[in-house]
Amino acid sequence: MQKLTLSQTLSQKLSPQQIQFIKLLQVPTAELESRIEEELEDNPALEEGFEDEIPTQEDDFSDSEFDEQDGTEKVNSEDEINVEDYLRDDDFSGYKMQGDGDGFEEEKEMPISIAATLNEQLLSQLGFLRLDERQVKIGEQLIGSIESDGYIRREIDAIINDLAFAQNIDTDEDEVEEILRKIQDFDPAGIAARNLQECLLIQLERLEQNPNTKLAYKIIDLHFEEFTKKHYDKIIKKLDLEDEEDLKPAIEIITHLNPKPGGTSSGLARAQYIIPDFILTNNDGELELALNSRNAPDLKVSASYADMFEAYAKSDKKDKKLKETVAFVKQKLDSARWFIDAIRQRQQTLLKTMRTIVAYQYDYFLTGDESKLKPMILKDIADKIEMDISTVSRVANSKSVQTEFGTFMLKYFFSEGIATDSGEDVSSREVKNELKKLIDEEDKKKPLSDDKLEGMLREKGYSIARRTVAKYREQLGLPVARLRKEL
């Protein structure tokens, strides 16, 4: 038997303003302009303003502002945002963010390479072949199937089906294979291969033919599996060679081939450059932090919409159509004000978070010495700025800072701690650097196993487990000892 009951529960829900702020917070500087343009197009109550700029404010990280022992900042917190009433006299004045850095006021376009894409380069080369219209369409279909790294991973049968349904071209495997071989002669060498083995063979065919290149071709063609596993002793035996010295020149040739012909060829892809969200400068030993001016747009609420409210105040408020119009106007005004406030909160949160990161890693930002990076996790910063970890995560995962020794994503400065024999914690990045140094300096004929690397790191004072060594090695993109072996 069903019963009706009443119950009270408390739950938290994000307001539309909070949702808008969260979305804007995770947008990097490079995308902020387009987001603002979208809002300007959607909301006629939001306008760009061109009033006089508020004087620039920079964060000066001098010794008087920081306690370098605990890395805490000695500055007043940001004032709370006050949202003005709509019909105040100054309500529609221009809104200019504070915190811009000197020298960054000029509007600049994102630098993008004007070189042709890989697809455009290949289509251009296709035009030089003497093909009929039907063959050109097959070639275009094949080129369209090439992935960003230069490979065709789609099965030939599937491409034949695509041609039949999309182009109304009835073809067979032999014809498609014939045109594919022509495309595989294009630059860059190795393009349009269906797997790594075919990619390497295509490149080897283009090299000047001599005993070493012929041997290299034979290794990839007949003993590819043994090569990938670096079982050189088996290759020597199967090819009836004297010793490793006979094999070494051929292996040297193979290792200099390009395994990703589509991803590394100069001028074949459009390049986008990082636009930093923060600029950190060292002014005679004092660190100064500024936001990129792209984070500080001139925005204001439309003055014409204020006139509509004034007209409503003087009119017959019983007019139904006028009420509907004013309701629409107010909704747009609310939306514009929320957006401006969200942009302002975004700027304040970015500055507050970055100031705390700089304070925490003060010695590193002063020198650029990676060994001075302290272990730091999201919670460390969240606790100091009294915000949720998810807020810090949104800032760290999508923002970058320009320093005098390079531009870095903020997540670069976060790392876990590793205990040393002295009882101190060091950044895992420092341990990774030591690990990479050990592997770089090892005898490549007898690479160090993870067990040996663990022992050597312990000798240097780092208390670390073998599984952690394996994890850091993989994060560094370094293979196991067997695959690091060289002749």
N, C-alpha and C positions, 0 to 999 in steps of 0.2 A: 504494500500500500504506500503510495507516494505522499509525502508531507511537504508543506511549504514552510520554510524557515527564513528568518531574517538574520543577517550577520553583518558586522561592521569590520572593515579592513582598512588599513592605511597603506598607501602605495605612493611612490614618487614617479612623476612623469616629467619629461623635459618639456619646457615651454617652446613655442616656435622660435623665440629669440635665442634660447640656448642651443637649439638644433642648428640655427643659422651660424652662430658663433663657432660651434664645433666644426662645421663644414668648412668655414673660412680659415680656421686655425690650421687645418691640415693641408691647405693649399699652399704650395711653394710660391715664391715671388714670381717666378717665370710664368705662372698661370693666373696670378692674381689680377693682372690687367684685363685679361679676357673675361674673367668672372665679373669684374666691375662693369665692363662693357655690356655684358648680358643683362645685368641688373638695370643699367641705364636705359637699355632698349625696352625692357619689360615694364618699367615703372616711370611714368612721366613726371611723378612728383619728386624724383631724384635727379639732380643736375650736377654738372661739373662747375666748380667755382674757381674764380681767378683773383681772389682778393689778395692783399699783401700777406706775405708769408710771416708766420710766427718765427722769431729767432731760433736758430738751430740749437738743439741741446745734445750734448754728447756725454757719455758716461766716462768719467776719468777715473781709471782704476789706480789711483796713487796709493802710497803706503798709508796715508791718513784715512783712506776709505776702507781699507781691508786689514783684517787681522790675518796675516799670512800663516799663523800657526793653526788656526781652525778653519780658515778659508771662508769666513763669514763677512758679509757686506755691511758696512756701517753707513747706510743711507736711508733716508725716509722712504716709506712705501708709497706707491702711486696713489693719488687721490681717487676716491670713488667717482664714478661717472654720474653726473647729474643730467637727467633728461629734462629739457626745458618744456614748458607748456607750449602748445602749438601757436597760441595767439600773442605770445610775448613779442615786444618790438624787435628784439634781436634774434628771434627764432630762426629767421631765414638768412642770417649772415653766413658767410662762407665758412667751411669747416676744413682746417688744415691740420694734419697730424703733426705732433712734435716728435723730435728724436731723430730728425734727418741728419745725416753726416755731411760735412762740407765736401764739396767736390762731386756730389752725387745727385745734384738737382737736375742736371740735363737729362731730357728724355732720350733714351737710347733704345734702338730696336735690338731684339735678341739676335746675336750673330749667327747666321746660318750659312753653311757652305752652299755655293751655287752650282757645285758639280752635279753631274747627272747621276741618277740612281743606277743601281746594278741592272734593273729591268730595262731602263732606257738605253744603257750602254749595249746590252745584248740585242735589243730590238734594232738598234742602229747597225750593228754588225750583221744582223739577219738581212738587212736591206741590201747588203753588198753581194749576197748570194744570188745566183741566177735561178730563182724559183718561180714557179707559176703561182697563181692566186691561191689555189688549193693547198700547195705546199707551204706557202707563207702562213696560212691560217693554222696549219698543223704546227709550224715552228713557233707561232705566237702562243699557242696552247701549251707547248712544252716549256717555253720561257716563263709563262705565267705560273707554271707548276714548280719553278725553282724557288726554294726557300732562302731565307736571308743568309744562311751560311754557304750557299752555293750548290746545295744538293737537290736532286729530284727524288723524293721518297714515295711519291705516288706511283702505284703500279701502272705499267703500260696499258694493261687491259682497262683500267679505270679511266685513263686518258683517252683511249679509243671510244669508250662510252660517252665521255664528256663531249668529244667531237661530234658524235652521232646525234646526241640530244640537243646540244647548244648551238652547233655550227651546221648541222645537217650534212656532215661529211662522213661518208662511209669509207673507212680505211682498215688496214690490218697491221699486225705487229711489225712485219718486215718494213713497211713504208715508214712507220713512225720511228723505228730503230734507225733507219737510214738518215732521216732528218736529225734525229738526236745526235748521231755521230758527227754531223756537220756542226751542230751547236757546240759539241764538246771540243771542237777545234778553236772556239772563240777564246778571247782573253777575258778574264784571267785564266791561266792554265789550271785545269782540273774542274772547271765549271761544268754543271749539269751531270756530274757523276751520280750514280745511284747508291754508292756506299764508299767507305774510306778506301777500300782496296782499289776500286775502279778509279777513284780520284788520284791516287798515287801513281797508278799505271799510266794514266793520261799524261801526267807531268813528266814521268820518266821517258815517255816516248818522244817528248819535245827536246830533251837534253841531247847534247852532242854524244853520239854513240861511241863508246870505248869499252874496254874490258870491265871497268868498274861499274859503269852505268848498266851494262848488259847483265852483270851479276846482280845488281840492285833490282833490276826488273824481274829476274828469275826468282829472287827471294820473295818479292811481293806477290808474284804470280803463282808460285808453287808452294811457298812456305810462309804464307801470311800469318797463319795462326801461331806458328812458332815464333815469328818475329814480334807479334804483339805481346807475347808472354816473355820475350827476351830469352828464349831457350836457344842461345847461340851455339851451344855445344851440339845440339841436335841438327841445326842448320849446317854446321861445319861437316858433320858426319854424312848427312844426306847429299851435300854438294861435293863431297869428296875433296875438301880443302885441307891444306896442311895444318894450319893453326888459325888463331884469332887474327893475326896480322893480315892474312889473306882476306878476311871478312871485313876488317875495319874500314877500308875506304868506301865500300859499298854501303855499309851502315851509316857512314857519315853523310853520304849523298841523300839517303832516304830521310834522315832526321832533319835535313834542311828543306824538305818539301813542305808545302803549305796544306795542312789538313782542313782548312776552312777557306777556300778560295773566294767565297762571297762576302766574308766578314772582315777581311783585313786589307783588301786591295785599295790603294790610295785613289781617292777621287770617285769611287763607285757608290758611295752612300752619302746621304745628307748628314752633316755633322751638327749637333746641337751642343752648346757649351753651357756649363753650369753658371747660373746667375746667383751669386751669393745673397743670402738674406741678411747677413750681418757683415760689417767690415770692422776688423779689429786691428788697430795700429799700435806700435810701440813708439811712444814719443819720449825719447831720452829716459827709458826705464819705467815710464808710466803707460799703462795700457788704456787705450781709449776705444770704447765700443760705440758703434752707430748702426742704425738700421739702414738698409738700402732704401733710397728715397722712393722706390717703386712700392714700398709698403705704406707710403704716406700720400694717398691721393687727395686732391681738392674735391670735396663733395659737399653739397648743401641740399636743403629741402627747397623745392620750387616756390618762389615768391608768388607766382600766379595762383597757386593753390590756396594761399592765405587769403587772397582777394575773394575766392569763392566762399570761404568761411565768413568773411566780413559781410558779403552780400546776403548770406543766409541769416546772419544776425539781424539784418535790417528788413528782412522779407517776412511774408506770411508763412509761419512755420507749419501751417496746416496743409500746405501744398504737398501732395503725395509725391509728385514727380521730383520736386525739389529735394524732398527728404531722401529719396533714392539716390539722387545725384550726390548729395552731401555725404551719404553713407559710403558711396564709392570713393569719393575724394578722401574721406578720413581713413579708409582702408589703405589707400595708396600712401597717404602721409605716414601712417603707422609703419607700413612696410619700409618706407624710405628712412625713417628715424631708426628703426631696428637695424637696418643694414649699416647705417653710419655708425651706430653704437657698436655693432659687431666688429666693424673694421677697427674702431678705436680699441676695443677690448683685445682684439687680435694683436695689435701693436704692443699694447701694454704687457700682455702675456708673453709675447716673444722676447721683449726686452728683459722682463723679470726672470725668465728662464735662462736666457743667455748670460745675464749678469752673474747668476748663481753658478753656472757652469764655469765661467771664467774665474770666479772666485775660488771654486773648488780645485780647479786645475791651474792655478795662478802661475806656479813655477814652470809648468810646461809651456803656457802661452807666452811667457817671458823669454824663453830660450829656444823652444822648438825641440828640446831634447826628449825623445820618447821615453827614456828611462825615468823621467820625472812625472810621467802620467800616473796618477793615483788610481787605485781600484775605485770605480764609481758605477753605481747602478741607478736605474730610474727612481727608485724609492729615496735615494739620498737627496736628489734634487727636489722631488715632490715634497718631502718633509720640510725642506728649508723654505720653499715658496708657499707652503701650506695649500697645495693643490693636489688633485687626484693624479695617480700614476698615469692614467690614460691620457691626461692632458699633456704631461711631459713627453709621453710616448709619441703623441701626434706632432709635437714640435721636433723631437729628435729624429724621427723617421723621414721627415720630408724637407728639412731645412739645412742650410750650409753656411759656413762662415769663411770669410776670406782673411787670411793672416799673412804675415810677411814671409812665411815659409810654406805657403800653399793654401789651397781652398779645400776644406774638408766638410763632409756631412757630419752633423752633430752626433750621430750614433757612433762615429769613430771614437769619440772620447769616452764612451761607456764600455766598461769591461769588468769582469769579475776579478776577485782577488785570489792570489796564491800565497800560501804561507811559506816563509823561509825558515831556515834553521835558527835564525836569530829571533823568531817570533813575530817579525813584521810581515805585513801584507804587501805584495807587489802586484802591479797590474798584469793580467794574463797576456797583454800585448807585449810586455817585456819578456815574458817567458817564451812567447811565440818567436820573438826576434832572436833569442838565444837558440831556440830549436832550429830555426832556419839557418843560422850561422853554422851550427854543427853539421847540418846536412849539406850546406854549400861547401864546407871544408873537408867532407869525408872522402875516402878513397872510393871512387866510383866503380872500381873493379870489385870492391868488397863493401857495399853500402851497409850502413849501420841499421840494425833492426830496432824496433820500438823498445825492446827490452834494454838494449845497449844505450839508446838515447835517454831512456829513463834514468839509468845509472849515471850517465854523464851529467844530466841536469841536477841530479841529487848531489853530485860532487861539487856543483857550483852553488849549492845551498837552497835549491828549489825543491820543496816537498811535493812531489807530483806522482800520480799513479800512471801505470803503463797505458790504461785506457784513455787517460787524459792526454797523454802524448799522442796517441793515435787520433783523438778528436782534433787536437790542434794541428797536427800534420795534415789532416784532411781539409781543415778550414783554410790552411795555407795553399791548398791545391797541390800538395806534394804526394806522389804515389808511395806505395810500400817499397821496402828495400829491394825486393826482386825486380821491380819495374824501374828502379833508379840505376840499375847496373849498366855500365858502359864497358866497351872493349878497350 
